[in-house]
Amino acid sequence: MQIKRFTLGEIRSNCYVVYHNQHAMVIDPGFDTYEVKEFLADNNLTLDIIYATHGHFDHIGGINGLKALYPKAVVIAPKKDAVFFDPAFGISRLNYKVHVDEFLDDDIEQVIPFQGYEFRVIHTPGHSEGGTCLYTEGVLFSGDTLFYMTVGRTDLYHSSFDALKKSILEKLYILPENTLCYPGHGRTTHIGFEQINNSVVRKP
């Protein structure tokens, strides 16, 4: 499995292309830019899955553009953030409805299979009510829950610092210390490093 990071838009949100056996999964395509599309085409990758860790505009803005090019790709997102995908709810900062094929409930454990790998969905509310992370074989895509030496904002709609802290302590800091963390913004880090050095939430 290989991972390619793209940092997109003025907000500099991270989008990841996970690929193996000429198939790809795109995580958090926040903006409809040429870089991700060009990478998929240049490497002859078939896009199977588009995954949104949460519903904020800088993580979902490029979904429709990818879906148009790869109509067979399945778009997956957390159900509790559904209000962000449709401007009719009055919450979205986008002026168009974002396509989603499957909304995930948070009361059951889900695993997303991809080319022999199993990506476990970890529900981590706090930055948003529906925030999630994806974990497989020592690799964590942490969305906007956990960053290098800090955490996601909790001054937004339906965000909660107490919920975020609980998510990190009880769901992320229990992962192996050598877990490589790919966040929604900024540089990569490791769970063990964050347990000790995170400026906001440290392991007791």
C-alpha positions as CSV (number, residue, x, y, z in Angstrom):
1,M,0.0,0.0,0.0
2,Q,1.3,3.4,-0.9
3,I,0.1,6.8,0.3
4,K,0.4,10.2,-1.6
5,R,-0.4,13.4,0.2
6,F,-1.8,16.5,-1.5
7,T,-2.1,19.8,0.4
8,L,-5.0,21.7,-1.2
9,G,-6.6,25.1,-1.2
10,E,-5.9,28.3,0.8
11,I,-6.8,26.4,4.0
12,R,-4.0,23.9,3.2
13,S,-6.1,20.8,4.0
14,N,-4.5,17.4,3.4
15,C,-6.0,15.0,0.9
16,Y,-4.6,11.5,0.7
17,V,-4.5,9.0,-2.2
18,V,-4.1,5.4,-0.9
19,Y,-3.3,3.1,-3.7
20,H,-2.5,-0.6,-4.3
21,N,-2.7,-3.0,-7.3
22,Q,-3.7,0.0,-9.5
23,H,-6.7,0.8,-7.4
24,A,-7.1,3.9,-5.2
25,M,-9.0,5.3,-2.3
26,V,-9.1,9.1,-1.9
27,I,-9.5,10.5,1.7
28,D,-10.7,14.0,2.2
29,P,-10.7,15.6,-1.2
30,G,-11.3,19.1,0.1
31,F,-11.0,21.1,-3.2
32,D,-11.7,20.3,-6.8
33,T,-8.2,20.8,-8.1
34,Y,-6.2,19.1,-10.9
35,E,-3.5,17.6,-8.8
36,V,-5.4,14.6,-7.5
37,K,-7.1,13.9,-10.8
38,E,-3.8,14.2,-12.6
39,F,-2.1,11.8,-10.2
40,L,-4.9,9.2,-10.6
41,A,-4.7,9.4,-14.4
42,D,-1.0,9.5,-14.7
43,N,-0.7,6.4,-12.6
44,N,-3.6,4.6,-14.3
45,L,-5.4,4.2,-11.0
46,T,-9.0,3.1,-10.7
47,L,-10.8,5.1,-8.0
48,D,-12.9,2.7,-5.9
49,I,-13.6,4.7,-2.7
50,I,-13.9,8.4,-1.7
51,Y,-13.9,8.8,2.0
52,A,-14.7,11.9,4.0
53,T,-13.5,11.9,7.6
54,H,-16.0,14.6,8.4
55,G,-18.2,17.1,6.7
56,H,-16.4,20.4,6.8
57,F,-16.1,22.1,3.4
58,D,-12.3,21.9,3.2
59,H,-12.5,18.1,3.3
60,I,-15.4,17.5,0.9
61,G,-15.3,20.2,-1.7
62,G,-13.6,18.0,-4.3
63,I,-15.9,15.0,-4.0
64,N,-18.3,15.8,-6.8
65,G,-15.5,16.4,-9.3
66,L,-13.9,13.0,-8.6
67,K,-17.3,11.3,-8.6
68,A,-18.0,12.8,-12.1
69,L,-14.8,11.3,-13.4
70,Y,-15.1,8.0,-11.6
71,P,-18.9,7.4,-11.3
72,K,-18.3,3.8,-9.9
73,A,-16.4,5.1,-6.9
74,V,-18.4,4.8,-3.7
75,V,-18.5,8.0,-1.6
76,I,-18.6,7.3,2.1
77,A,-19.1,9.8,4.9
78,P,-20.3,9.9,8.6
79,K,-24.1,10.3,9.0
80,K,-23.9,12.7,11.9
81,D,-22.2,15.3,9.6
82,A,-24.9,14.9,6.9
83,V,-26.0,18.5,7.3
84,F,-22.7,19.7,5.9
85,F,-23.2,18.0,2.5
86,D,-26.4,19.7,1.5
87,P,-26.8,23.5,1.6
88,A,-30.5,23.1,2.2
89,F,-29.8,22.6,5.9
90,G,-28.3,26.1,6.1
91,I,-25.0,24.8,7.6
92,S,-22.8,24.1,4.6
93,R,-20.3,26.7,3.3
94,L,-20.6,25.2,-0.1
95,N,-23.4,26.4,-2.5
96,Y,-24.1,22.9,-3.9
97,K,-25.0,19.5,-2.7
98,V,-22.2,17.0,-2.2
99,H,-22.8,13.5,-3.5
100,V,-22.7,10.7,-0.9
101,D,-23.5,7.1,-1.6
102,E,-23.3,5.7,2.0
103,F,-23.6,7.5,5.3
104,L,-22.1,5.7,8.2
105,D,-24.0,5.4,11.6
106,D,-21.9,5.8,14.7
107,D,-23.5,3.0,16.7
108,I,-22.0,0.1,14.9
109,E,-18.4,-0.7,14.1
110,Q,-17.6,-0.5,10.4
111,V,-14.7,-1.9,8.4
112,I,-14.0,-0.6,4.8
113,P,-12.2,-3.2,2.7
114,F,-9.8,-2.0,0.2
115,Q,-7.5,-4.3,-1.9
116,G,-6.8,-6.7,0.9
117,Y,-6.6,-4.1,3.6
118,E,-9.3,-3.5,6.2
119,F,-9.8,0.2,7.2
120,R,-11.5,0.4,10.6
121,V,-13.7,3.4,11.0
122,I,-13.1,5.0,14.4
123,H,-15.8,7.5,15.4
124,T,-14.1,10.5,17.1
125,P,-16.7,13.2,17.7
126,G,-15.4,16.6,18.9
127,H,-14.2,18.7,16.0
128,S,-17.5,17.8,14.5
129,E,-20.3,15.7,15.8
130,G,-19.7,13.0,13.1
131,G,-15.9,13.2,13.0
132,T,-14.1,9.9,12.2
133,C,-10.7,8.5,11.6
134,L,-9.5,5.5,9.5
135,Y,-7.1,2.9,10.9
136,T,-5.3,0.0,9.2
137,E,-2.1,-1.9,10.0
138,G,-0.2,0.8,11.9
139,V,-1.5,3.7,9.8
140,L,-4.1,6.3,11.0
141,F,-5.8,8.9,9.0
142,S,-6.9,11.2,11.8
143,G,-8.9,13.9,9.9
144,D,-9.2,17.0,12.0
145,T,-9.3,15.1,15.3
146,L,-5.5,14.9,16.0
147,F,-2.7,16.9,14.5
148,Y,1.0,17.2,15.1
149,M,1.3,18.5,18.7
150,T,-2.2,19.9,18.7
151,V,-5.9,19.0,18.0
152,G,-8.8,20.1,15.9
153,R,-10.8,23.2,16.6
154,T,-13.7,23.0,18.9
155,D,-15.3,26.4,18.5
156,L,-17.4,25.4,15.5
157,Y,-20.9,24.2,14.9
158,H,-21.7,21.1,17.0
159,S,-18.1,20.8,18.2
160,S,-17.0,20.0,21.8
161,F,-13.6,20.0,23.4
162,D,-14.8,17.5,26.1
163,A,-15.9,15.1,23.3
164,L,-12.7,15.6,21.4
165,K,-10.5,14.9,24.4
166,K,-12.5,11.8,25.2
167,S,-12.2,10.6,21.6
168,I,-8.4,11.1,21.6
169,L,-7.8,9.5,25.0
170,E,-10.1,6.6,24.7
171,K,-9.9,5.8,21.0
172,L,-6.7,7.1,19.5
173,Y,-4.2,6.9,22.3
174,I,-5.0,3.2,22.8
175,L,-3.5,2.5,19.4
176,P,0.1,1.2,19.1
177,E,2.6,3.9,19.9
178,N,4.3,3.4,16.5
179,T,1.1,4.1,14.6
180,L,1.9,6.7,11.9
181,C,-0.7,9.4,11.9
182,Y,-1.7,11.3,8.7
183,P,-3.8,14.3,9.8
184,G,-6.2,16.6,8.0
185,H,-3.8,19.5,8.2
186,G,-0.1,19.7,8.8
187,R,2.7,17.2,9.0
188,T,2.6,13.5,9.9
189,T,3.2,12.3,13.4
190,H,3.1,9.2,15.6
191,I,0.6,8.2,18.3
192,G,3.4,7.6,20.9
193,F,4.8,11.1,20.2
194,E,1.5,12.8,20.7
195,Q,0.7,10.9,23.9
196,I,3.7,12.6,25.4
197,N,4.2,15.9,23.5
198,N,0.7,17.0,22.4
199,S,0.2,20.6,23.6
200,V,-3.6,20.1,24.2
201,V,-4.3,16.4,25.0
202,R,-1.7,14.2,26.6
203,K,-2.0,10.7,27.9
204,P,-2.4,10.7,31.7
